Amino acid sequence: MNKELLTITESKLIKCFDRPSIRIKVEFKGKKPLITNWPNYYEPLTILQLLAKGFNYGIRTGKKIGNYYFIVLDLDDLWAKERMKEKRYIQTAHGIHVYCLIKELPKNCWLFNQDNKKIGELHSLGRFVVGFGSIHPSGIRYSLKGRNNVKWFNKFETLAELEQFLFEKNIFLKPWGWKKMEKN
């Protein structure tokens, strides 16, 4: 892949993530990082260099961008776009990624709908998502969608604001290990 295959808007958004502490090298048409100790590794190649060399790239979540932490709502259900009604999102092979900035760093969580069915994850510290411009194992390209005059990130001051935003969309958070907690 080369720079010309990114849209102008994608090229602008990449600048937010093109720091060695946020970007990571991921296998082409894959989701696995190519560095075993990736949480502590600083990637020397830029995102465009990674794409040009035939790699995918990942964006670490839970990292600071300005005064906010970067997190991702990763929705994999059939109704993700309709449920979220977002004007900006990343189209994935099975759903969408919604990029968020928040002042209070949340824990990684599962996302559930009102029928208690798992529909995705909230990716925070110690996780990453495959970046737009990368290629899914199915061959589908992760791509930025939505209107050009809309902000790239949903911003929240508190975790309560994020929970209210999700609640209004009938999305509920459950912490990892919630099944074990329910048994006790």
C-alpha positions in Angstrom: 0.0 0.0 0.0 1.1 3.6 -0.5 0.1 7.0 0.5 -2.1 7.5 -2.5 -4.4 4.6 -1.4 -5.3 6.6 1.8 -7.9 9.3 1.4 -6.9 12.9 2.2 -8.9 12.7 5.4 -7.3 9.4 6.5 -3.9 11.0 5.8 -4.7 13.8 8.1 -6.1 11.6 10.9 -3.0 9.3 10.8 -1.0 12.2 12.1 -2.7 11.8 15.5 -1.4 8.3 15.8 2.0 8.5 14.1 4.1 8.4 17.2 6.4 5.5 18.2 4.6 5.1 21.5 1.2 4.5 19.8 1.8 2.8 16.5 2.8 -0.9 16.3 3.7 -3.2 13.4 1.0 -5.8 12.6 1.1 -8.7 10.1 -0.4 -8.0 6.7 -4.0 -9.3 6.4 -3.8 -10.1 10.1 -4.4 -8.8 13.6 -1.3 -10.0 15.4 1.5 -7.7 16.4 4.8 -8.6 14.9 6.7 -7.7 18.1 6.4 -10.1 21.1 6.7 -7.4 23.7 4.6 -4.8 21.8 3.2 -3.0 24.9 6.8 -1.8 25.7 8.1 -1.5 22.2 8.5 1.8 20.3 7.9 1.4 16.6 10.6 3.3 14.6 8.8 3.1 11.2 6.0 5.6 10.5 2.5 4.4 9.7 3.0 5.2 6.0 6.3 3.3 6.0 4.7 0.3 7.6 1.9 0.3 5.0 4.4 0.9 2.1 6.4 -2.2 3.3 3.3 -4.3 3.2 2.4 -4.4 6.9 -0.7 -3.5 8.7 -0.4 -1.3 11.8 -2.1 -1.1 15.1 -3.1 1.8 17.3 -2.5 1.3 21.0 -5.4 2.3 23.2 -5.3 3.8 26.6 -2.5 6.2 25.5 -2.7 9.9 25.9 -3.4 12.2 23.0 -3.2 15.7 24.4 -4.9 15.7 27.8 -7.2 12.8 27.0 -6.8 9.0 26.8 -7.5 7.4 23.5 -10.0 4.5 23.7 -12.0 2.6 21.0 -15.5 1.2 21.0 -15.3 -1.9 18.9 -18.7 -3.0 17.8 -19.1 -6.3 15.9 -22.8 -6.7 15.7 -24.9 -6.4 12.5 -26.6 -3.2 13.7 -23.5 -1.3 14.9 -23.9 1.6 12.5 -27.6 2.0 13.2 -27.1 1.6 16.9 -24.4 4.2 17.2 -25.7 6.6 14.6 -22.1 8.0 14.4 -21.2 10.5 11.8 -17.5 9.3 11.9 -16.3 5.8 12.4 -13.9 3.2 11.0 -15.5 0.5 9.0 -14.1 -3.0 9.8 -14.8 -6.3 8.3 -17.6 -7.2 10.8 -18.6 -3.8 12.4 -17.2 -0.5 13.3 -14.6 1.2 15.5 -15.6 4.5 17.2 -12.7 6.5 18.3 -13.1 8.3 21.7 -11.1 10.6 23.9 -11.7 10.6 27.7 -10.1 12.2 30.7 -10.7 9.3 33.0 -9.1 6.1 31.8 -11.7 3.3 31.9 -10.8 -0.4 32.2 -11.2 -2.7 29.2 -14.8 -3.9 29.1 -17.2 -6.0 27.1 -20.1 -4.2 25.4 -23.6 -5.8 25.7 -26.9 -4.9 24.2 -30.3 -4.7 26.1 -30.8 -8.5 25.4 -27.5 -9.2 27.4 -25.8 -10.3 24.1 -22.1 -9.4 23.7 -21.7 -7.0 20.8 -18.2 -5.8 21.2 -15.4 -4.4 23.4 -14.2 -1.2 24.9 -10.4 -1.1 24.2 -8.4 0.8 26.8 -4.9 0.5 28.3 -2.8 -2.5 27.2 -4.9 -3.2 24.0 -4.8 -2.1 20.4 -7.0 -2.0 17.3 -5.9 -2.5 13.7 -5.6 0.9 12.1 -7.5 2.2 9.0 -5.7 1.6 5.8 -4.8 -1.9 7.0 -6.3 -5.0 5.5 -8.4 -7.5 7.4 -7.7 -11.3 7.0 -10.8 -11.4 4.8 -9.3 -8.9 2.4 -11.5 -6.0 3.5 -9.8 -2.7 4.1 -10.3 -0.8 7.4 -11.6 2.6 6.2 -12.6 5.9 7.7 -16.3 6.7 6.9 -18.5 9.6 7.5 -18.9 13.3 6.9 -15.7 15.4 6.4 -16.9 18.3 8.6 -17.4 16.1 11.7 -14.8 15.6 14.5 -12.8 12.4 14.4 -13.3 11.7 18.1 -16.1 11.5 20.6 -14.9 13.4 23.7 -15.9 12.7 27.3 -14.7 14.3 30.5 -15.8 11.4 32.8 -16.5 7.7 32.7 -20.1 8.6 33.7 -20.5 10.7 30.5 -19.3 7.7 28.4 -21.6 5.4 30.2 -24.6 7.8 29.6 -23.6 8.0 25.9 -23.6 4.2 25.6 -26.8 3.8 27.7 -28.7 6.1 25.3 -27.7 3.7 22.6 -28.7 0.6 24.7 -25.1 -0.4 25.1 -24.0 -1.6 28.5 -20.5 -2.2 30.0 -19.4 -5.3 31.7 -15.9 -5.8 33.1 -13.7 -8.6 31.9 -14.2 -11.5 34.2 -17.8 -10.6 34.8 -19.0 -14.3 34.6 -16.7 -15.2 37.5 -18.0 -12.3 39.5 -21.7 -13.3 38.9 -20.9 -16.9 40.2 -19.6 -15.6 43.5 
